[in-house]
Amino acid sequence: MTTTRYANALECAALSLMEEYQAGTWAPMPEERKLADGLARVQWSPHSFRAGLRELPPAVHEGRLVGVLDLAVPALEDNGADGALLSLHVLIDALAAEI
């Protein structure tokens, strides 16, 4: 998958999860909220996302947020992925605000 495809997939996944969150059809686990809170506080780079994804608690791997975050590393490496990253920021900020 090319980085542009990753950016498109990231944007679609982040928007979809945000819509489900707002509609109340998806609720993040407490561990996912903690992860979102941590991500909301750091500067995003491919390196910081790789490091963060390596250190996830096992419960987070059972949730849906990690699938969206997996798409972020290649999107962060794509200079044309600003829209996708904005969608992810909106999702992360919404989840972190609930803590």
C-alpha positions as a LaTeX table, in Angstrom:
\begin{tabular}{lrrr}
\hline
Residue & $x$ (\AA) & $y$ (\AA) & $z$ (\AA) \\
\hline
Met1 & 0.00 & 0.00 & 0.00 \\
Thr2 & 1.46 & 3.39 & $-0.94$ \\
Thr3 & 1.63 & 6.20 & 1.56 \\
Thr4 & $-1.18$ & 8.03 & $-0.23$ \\
Arg5 & $-3.34$ & 4.95 & 0.17 \\
Tyr6 & $-2.39$ & 4.83 & 3.85 \\
Ala7 & $-3.37$ & 8.49 & 4.19 \\
Asn8 & $-6.72$ & 7.83 & 2.52 \\
Ala9 & $-7.29$ & 4.73 & 4.66 \\
Leu10 & $-6.33$ & 6.65 & 7.81 \\
Glu11 & $-8.71$ & 9.50 & 7.03 \\
Cys12 & $-11.57$ & 7.12 & 6.30 \\
Ala13 & $-10.92$ & 5.03 & 9.43 \\
Ala14 & $-10.54$ & 8.06 & 11.71 \\
Leu15 & $-13.71$ & 9.71 & 10.38 \\
Ser16 & $-15.68$ & 6.48 & 10.64 \\
Leu17 & $-14.58$ & 5.83 & 14.22 \\
Met18 & $-15.31$ & 9.45 & 15.16 \\
Glu19 & $-18.82$ & 9.16 & 13.70 \\
Glu20 & $-19.42$ & 5.97 & 15.69 \\
Tyr21 & $-18.09$ & 7.63 & 18.83 \\
Gln22 & $-20.35$ & 10.65 & 18.39 \\
Ala23 & $-23.35$ & 8.42 & 17.65 \\
Gly24 & $-22.66$ & 6.33 & 20.74 \\
Thr25 & $-22.25$ & 3.10 & 18.77 \\
Trp26 & $-18.56$ & 2.81 & 19.77 \\
Ala27 & $-17.08$ & 3.55 & 23.15 \\
Pro28 & $-13.33$ & 3.33 & 23.72 \\
Met29 & $-11.97$ & 1.21 & 26.52 \\
Pro30 & $-10.30$ & 3.08 & 29.40 \\
Glu31 & $-6.90$ & 1.98 & 28.05 \\
Glu32 & $-7.74$ & 3.49 & 24.65 \\
Arg33 & $-8.69$ & 6.77 & 26.33 \\
Lys34 & $-5.36$ & 6.80 & 28.20 \\
Leu35 & $-3.55$ & 6.15 & 24.93 \\
Ala36 & $-5.46$ & 9.01 & 23.27 \\
Asp37 & $-4.61$ & 11.30 & 26.17 \\
Gly38 & $-0.93$ & 10.46 & 25.80 \\
Leu39 & $-1.01$ & 11.03 & 22.05 \\
Ala40 & $-2.78$ & 14.35 & 22.49 \\
Arg41 & 0.17 & 15.59 & 24.56 \\
Val42 & 3.10 & 14.74 & 22.27 \\
Gln43 & 4.36 & 15.97 & 18.94 \\
Trp44 & 3.54 & 13.37 & 16.32 \\
Ser45 & 6.24 & 11.79 & 14.20 \\
Pro46 & 6.66 & 8.37 & 12.63 \\
His47 & 9.18 & 7.56 & 15.38 \\
Ser48 & 6.90 & 8.58 & 18.26 \\
Phe49 & 4.02 & 6.54 & 16.83 \\
Arg50 & 6.19 & 3.46 & 16.29 \\
Ala51 & 7.50 & 3.73 & 19.85 \\
Gly52 & 4.02 & 4.24 & 21.25 \\
Leu53 & 2.57 & 1.29 & 19.35 \\
Arg54 & 5.32 & $-1.01$ & 20.64 \\
Glu55 & 4.47 & $-0.19$ & 24.26 \\
Leu56 & 0.71 & $-0.69$ & 24.20 \\
Pro57 & $-0.98$ & $-2.63$ & 26.97 \\
Pro58 & $-2.49$ & $-5.92$ & 25.73 \\
Ala59 & $-6.05$ & $-4.66$ & 26.27 \\
Val60 & $-5.53$ & $-1.88$ & 23.70 \\
His61 & $-4.82$ & $-4.47$ & 21.02 \\
Glu62 & $-8.36$ & $-5.77$ & 21.52 \\
Gly63 & $-9.87$ & $-2.35$ & 20.76 \\
Arg64 & $-10.52$ & $-0.54$ & 17.52 \\
Leu65 & $-8.35$ & 2.52 & 18.01 \\
Val66 & $-5.10$ & 0.64 & 17.44 \\
Gly67 & $-6.17$ & $-0.27$ & 13.90 \\
Val68 & $-6.51$ & 3.41 & 13.09 \\
Leu69 & $-3.19$ & 4.25 & 14.73 \\
Asp70 & $-1.38$ & 1.56 & 12.71 \\
Leu71 & $-2.20$ & 3.59 & 9.61 \\
Ala72 & $-0.72$ & 6.76 & 11.10 \\
Val73 & 2.97 & 5.85 & 10.79 \\
Pro74 & 3.06 & 5.68 & 6.99 \\
Ala75 & 0.69 & 8.65 & 6.79 \\
Leu76 & 3.07 & 10.69 & 8.97 \\
Glu77 & 5.80 & 9.92 & 6.45 \\
Asp78 & 3.61 & 11.29 & 3.62 \\
Asn79 & 3.86 & 15.05 & 3.15 \\
Gly80 & 0.42 & 15.06 & 1.51 \\
Ala81 & $-1.41$ & 13.44 & 4.43 \\
Asp82 & $-2.39$ & 16.59 & 6.31 \\
Gly83 & $-6.14$ & 15.99 & 5.92 \\
Ala84 & $-5.85$ & 12.45 & 7.20 \\
Leu85 & $-3.75$ & 13.54 & 10.15 \\
Leu86 & $-6.23$ & 16.29 & 10.96 \\
Ser87 & $-9.02$ & 13.69 & 11.08 \\
Leu88 & $-6.93$ & 11.60 & 13.45 \\
His89 & $-6.15$ & 14.63 & 15.63 \\
Val90 & $-9.87$ & 15.40 & 15.92 \\
Leu91 & $-10.56$ & 11.81 & 17.02 \\
Ile92 & $-7.66$ & 11.74 & 19.50 \\
Asp93 & $-8.61$ & 15.14 & 20.95 \\
Ala94 & $-12.23$ & 14.06 & 21.39 \\
Leu95 & $-11.22$ & 10.88 & 23.22 \\
Ala96 & $-8.64$ & 12.67 & 25.36 \\
Ala97 & $-11.12$ & 15.38 & 26.34 \\
Glu98 & $-13.26$ & 12.75 & 28.10 \\
Ile99 & $-10.55$ & 11.90 & 30.63 \\
\hline
\end{tabular}
